[in-house]
Amino acid sequence: MATHATGTRQQVTLSDLYADRDLTDAQCRRLVALLGLATPRRTETGDGDGKAA
């Protein structure tokens, strides 16, 4: 945990850690996926009716 100049502890978030970093779109997508925040994309089966099996 981070410590302020006053000696009190403050919780550090991922937002704090990555605030000053220039991430590519691919890096952002990877972080979101690793955190489990992404919804898996549905793939089409190619049967032509547009309905899931």
The first five atom37 places (N, CA, C, CB, O) and aatype in JSON, in Angstrom:
{
  "aatype": [12, 0, 16, 8, 0, 16, 7, 16, 1, 5, 5, 19, 16, 10, 15, 3, 10, 18, 0, 3, 1, 3, 10, 16, 3, 0, 5, 4, 1, 1, 10, 19, 0, 10, 10, 7, 10, 0, 16, 14, 1, 1, 16, 6, 16, 7, 3, 7, 3, 7, 11, 0, 0],
  "atom_mask": [
    [1, 1, 1, 1, 1],
    [1, 1, 1, 1, 1],
    [1, 1, 1, 1, 1],
    [1, 1, 1, 1, 1],
    [1, 1, 1, 1, 1],
    [1, 1, 1, 1, 1],
    [1, 1, 1, 0, 1],
    [1, 1, 1, 1, 1],
    [1, 1, 1, 1, 1],
    [1, 1, 1, 1, 1],
    [1, 1, 1, 1, 1],
    [1, 1, 1, 1, 1],
    [1, 1, 1, 1, 1],
    [1, 1, 1, 1, 1],
    [1, 1, 1, 1, 1],
    [1, 1, 1, 1, 1],
    [1, 1, 1, 1, 1],
    [1, 1, 1, 1, 1],
    [1, 1, 1, 1, 1],
    [1, 1, 1, 1, 1],
    [1, 1, 1, 1, 1],
    [1, 1, 1, 1, 1],
    [1, 1, 1, 1, 1],
    [1, 1, 1, 1, 1],
    [1, 1, 1, 1, 1],
    [1, 1, 1, 1, 1],
    [1, 1, 1, 1, 1],
    [1, 1, 1, 1, 1],
    [1, 1, 1, 1, 1],
    [1, 1, 1, 1, 1],
    [1, 1, 1, 1, 1],
    [1, 1, 1, 1, 1],
    [1, 1, 1, 1, 1],
    [1, 1, 1, 1, 1],
    [1, 1, 1, 1, 1],
    [1, 1, 1, 0, 1],
    [1, 1, 1, 1, 1],
    [1, 1, 1, 1, 1],
    [1, 1, 1, 1, 1],
    [1, 1, 1, 1, 1],
    [1, 1, 1, 1, 1],
    [1, 1, 1, 1, 1],
    [1, 1, 1, 1, 1],
    [1, 1, 1, 1, 1],
    [1, 1, 1, 1, 1],
    [1, 1, 1, 0, 1],
    [1, 1, 1, 1, 1],
    [1, 1, 1, 0, 1],
    [1, 1, 1, 1, 1],
    [1, 1, 1, 0, 1],
    [1, 1, 1, 1, 1],
    [1, 1, 1, 1, 1],
    [1, 1, 1, 1, 1]
  ],
  "atom_positions": [
    [[0.83, -1.19, 0.0], [0.0, 0.0, 0.0], [0.87, 1.25, 0.0], [-0.94, 0.0, 1.21], [1.98, 1.27, 0.53]],
    [[0.34, 2.26, -0.59], [1.07, 3.52, -0.66], [0.92, 4.28, 0.65], [0.57, 4.37, -1.84], [-0.05, 4.12, 1.38]],
    [[1.89, 5.1, 0.92], [1.87, 5.9, 2.14], [1.99, 7.38, 1.77], [3.0, 5.49, 3.1], [2.87, 7.77, 1.01]],
    [[1.09, 8.18, 2.32], [1.14, 9.62, 2.11], [2.24, 10.22, 2.98], [-0.22, 10.28, 2.42], [2.79, 9.56, 3.86]],
    [[2.54, 11.48, 2.72], [3.55, 12.19, 3.5], [3.12, 12.31, 4.97], [3.79, 13.59, 2.91], [3.96, 12.45, 5.86]],
    [[1.81, 12.26, 5.21], [1.31, 12.36, 6.57], [1.42, 11.03, 7.32], [-0.14, 12.83, 6.57], [1.19, 10.97, 8.53]],
    [[1.78, 9.96, 6.6], [1.94, 8.66, 7.24], [0.7, 7.8, 7.18], [0.0, 0.0, 0.0], [0.73, 6.67, 7.67]],
    [[-0.38, 8.29, 6.6], [-1.6, 7.48, 6.5], [-1.55, 6.62, 5.26], [-2.87, 8.38, 6.48], [-0.95, 7.0, 4.25]],
    [[-2.16, 5.46, 5.33], [-2.16, 4.55, 4.18], [-3.33, 4.85, 3.27], [-2.21, 3.08, 4.65], [-4.43, 5.16, 3.73]],
    [[-3.08, 4.74, 2.0], [-4.13, 4.92, 1.0], [-4.08, 3.72, 0.07], [-3.97, 6.26, 0.21], [-3.0, 3.3, -0.36]],
    [[-5.24, 3.18, -0.24], [-5.3, 2.04, -1.12], [-4.97, 2.46, -2.55], [-6.69, 1.38, -1.06], [-5.51, 3.45, -3.05]],
    [[-4.08, 1.73, -3.2], [-3.69, 2.02, -4.57], [-4.49, 1.12, -5.5], [-2.14, 1.82, -4.79], [-4.55, -0.1, -5.31]],
    [[-5.1, 1.72, -6.51], [-5.92, 0.97, -7.45], [-5.17, 0.76, -8.76], [-7.25, 1.68, -7.7], [-4.13, 1.38, -8.98]],
    [[-5.69, -0.11, -9.62], [-5.1, -0.29, -10.94], [-5.13, 1.01, -11.73], [-5.83, -1.39, -11.71], [-4.22, 1.29, -12.51]],
    [[-6.16, 1.78, -11.53], [-6.25, 3.08, -12.19], [-5.08, 3.97, -11.82], [-7.57, 3.78, -11.84], [-4.53, 4.68, -12.66]],
    [[-4.69, 3.92, -10.55], [-3.53, 4.7, -10.1], [-2.24, 4.21, -10.75], [-3.41, 4.62, -8.57], [-1.4, 5.01, -11.16]],
    [[-2.11, 2.9, -10.85], [-0.88, 2.33, -11.41], [-0.71, 2.63, -12.89], [-0.87, 0.85, -11.2], [0.41, 2.82, -13.36]],
    [[-1.81, 2.68, -13.63], [-1.74, 2.86, -15.08], [-2.12, 4.27, -15.52], [-2.63, 1.87, -15.75], [-2.29, 4.51, -16.72]],
    [[-2.27, 5.21, -14.6], [-2.74, 6.56, -14.92], [-1.82, 7.28, -15.9], [-2.86, 7.37, -13.66], [-2.31, 7.99, -16.78]],
    [[-0.52, 7.13, -15.77], [0.41, 7.89, -16.6], [1.04, 7.05, -17.7], [1.49, 8.47, -15.74], [2.08, 7.44, -18.25]],
    [[0.43, 5.92, -18.03], [1.0, 5.06, -19.07], [0.16, 5.16, -20.33], [1.06, 3.59, -18.59], [-1.07, 5.2, -20.29]],
    [[0.85, 5.2, -21.45], [0.17, 5.19, -22.74], [0.03, 3.73, -23.18], [0.95, 6.03, -23.81], [0.99, 3.13, -23.66]],
    [[-1.16, 3.18, -23.01], [-1.41, 1.8, -23.4], [-2.03, 1.75, -24.78], [-2.33, 1.11, -22.37], [-2.84, 2.6, -25.15]],
    [[-1.65, 0.74, -25.54], [-2.27, 0.54, -26.84], [-3.65, -0.07, -26.63], [-1.38, -0.37, -27.74], [-3.98, -0.55, -25.55]],
    [[-4.45, -0.05, -27.68], [-5.78, -0.66, -27.6], [-5.67, -2.13, -27.24], [-6.54, -0.49, -28.92], [-6.47, -2.64, -26.46]],
    [[-4.69, -2.82, -27.81], [-4.51, -4.25, -27.54], [-4.16, -4.48, -26.07], [-3.41, -4.82, -28.45], [-4.63, -5.44, -25.47]],
    [[-3.33, -3.62, -25.5], [-2.97, -3.76, -24.09], [-4.18, -3.52, -23.18], [-1.85, -2.78, -23.73], [-4.35, -4.22, -22.17]],
    [[-5.0, -2.56, -23.53], [-6.22, -2.3, -22.75], [-7.16, -3.49, -22.82], [-6.93, -1.03, -23.27], [-7.71, -3.9, -21.8]],
    [[-7.34, -4.04, -24.02], [-8.21, -5.22, -24.16], [-7.68, -6.39, -23.36], [-8.34, -5.61, -25.64], [-8.46, -7.13, -22.75]],
    [[-6.36, -6.58, -23.34], [-5.76, -7.68, -22.59], [-5.96, -7.5, -21.09], [-4.26, -7.78, -22.91], [-6.27, -8.47, -20.39]],
    [[-5.8, -6.3, -20.59], [-6.04, -6.04, -19.16], [-7.49, -6.31, -18.78], [-5.68, -4.59, -18.82], [-7.76, -6.93, -17.75]],
    [[-8.41, -5.85, -19.61], [-9.82, -6.07, -19.34], [-10.14, -7.56, -19.34], [-10.69, -5.35, -20.37], [-10.88, -8.04, -18.48]],
    [[-9.58, -8.3, -20.28], [-9.81, -9.75, -20.34], [-9.21, -10.45, -19.13], [-9.22, -10.33, -21.63], [-9.83, -11.35, -18.56]],
    [[-8.01, -10.06, -18.74], [-7.36, -10.68, -17.59], [-8.13, -10.44, -16.3], [-5.94, -10.16, -17.44], [-8.13, -11.28, -15.4]],
    [[-8.77, -9.29, -16.2], [-9.54, -8.97, -15.01], [-10.92, -9.63, -15.02], [-9.69, -7.47, -14.88], [-11.66, -9.57, -14.04]],
    [[-11.26, -10.26, -16.14], [-12.55, -10.93, -16.24], [-13.7, -9.97, -16.48], [0.0, 0.0, 0.0], [-14.85, -10.3, -16.19]],
    [[-13.39, -8.8, -17.0], [-14.43, -7.8, -17.24], [-14.98, -7.85, -18.66], [-13.89, -6.43, -16.95], [-15.96, -7.16, -18.97]],
    [[-14.36, -8.65, -19.5], [-14.79, -8.72, -20.89], [-15.87, -9.78, -21.06], [-13.6, -9.03, -21.81], [-15.87, -10.79, -20.37]],
    [[-16.78, -9.53, -21.98], [-17.79, -10.51, -22.34], [-17.29, -11.24, -23.58], [-19.18, -9.83, -22.6], [-16.95, -10.6, -24.57]],
    [[-17.24, -12.56, -23.53], [-16.76, -13.3, -24.7], [-17.6, -12.99, -25.93], [-16.76, -14.81, -24.42], [-18.83, -12.87, -25.85]],
    [[-16.94, -12.87, -27.06], [-17.64, -12.61, -28.32], [-18.28, -13.9, -28.81], [-16.69, -12.04, -29.38], [-17.69, -14.97, -28.72]],
    [[-19.5, -13.78, -29.34], [-20.16, -14.94, -29.93], [-19.67, -15.11, -31.34], [-21.7, -14.77, -29.9], [-19.54, -14.15, -32.1]],
    [[-19.39, -16.33, -31.69], [-18.99, -16.62, -33.06], [-20.17, -17.25, -33.78], [-17.75, -17.56, -33.1], [-20.93, -18.02, -33.2]],
    [[-20.32, -16.92, -35.03], [-21.4, -17.48, -35.84], [-21.02, -18.89, -36.26], [-21.68, -16.59, -37.08], [-19.86, -19.17, -36.57]],
    [[-22.01, -19.77, -36.27], [-21.77, -21.16, -36.65], [-21.75, -21.34, -38.16], [-22.83, -22.05, -36.05], [-21.22, -22.33, -38.66]],
    [[-22.32, -20.4, -38.88], [-22.31, -20.49, -40.34], [-23.42, -21.34, -40.9], [0.0, 0.0, 0.0], [-23.37, -21.71, -42.07]],
    [[-24.44, -21.65, -40.08], [-25.54, -22.48, -40.59], [-26.58, -21.66, -41.34], [-26.21, -23.22, -39.44], [-27.48, -22.22, -41.97]],
    [[-26.47, -20.34, -41.27], [-27.31, -19.5, -42.09], [-28.6, -19.02, -41.44], [0.0, 0.0, 0.0], [-29.2, -18.07, -41.93]],
    [[-29.04, -19.65, -40.35], [-30.3, -19.2, -39.75], [-30.13, -18.12, -38.7], [-31.01, -20.38, -39.14], [-31.11, -17.51, -38.27]],
    [[-28.89, -17.87, -38.28], [-28.61, -16.8, -37.33], [-28.94, -17.14, -35.9], [0.0, 0.0, 0.0], [-28.8, -16.28, -35.02]],
    [[-29.37, -18.36, -35.64], [-29.72, -18.77, -34.28], [-28.62, -19.6, -33.69], [-31.03, -19.54, -34.25], [-27.94, -20.35, -34.39]],
    [[-28.44, -19.46, -32.39], [-27.43, -20.28, -31.7], [-27.95, -21.7, -31.55], [-27.07, -19.67, -30.31], [-29.16, -21.91, -31.43]],
    [[-27.05, -22.65, -31.54], [-27.44, -24.05, -31.44], [-27.95, -24.4, -30.06], [-26.29, -24.95, -31.8], [-28.32, -25.55, -29.81]]
  ]
}
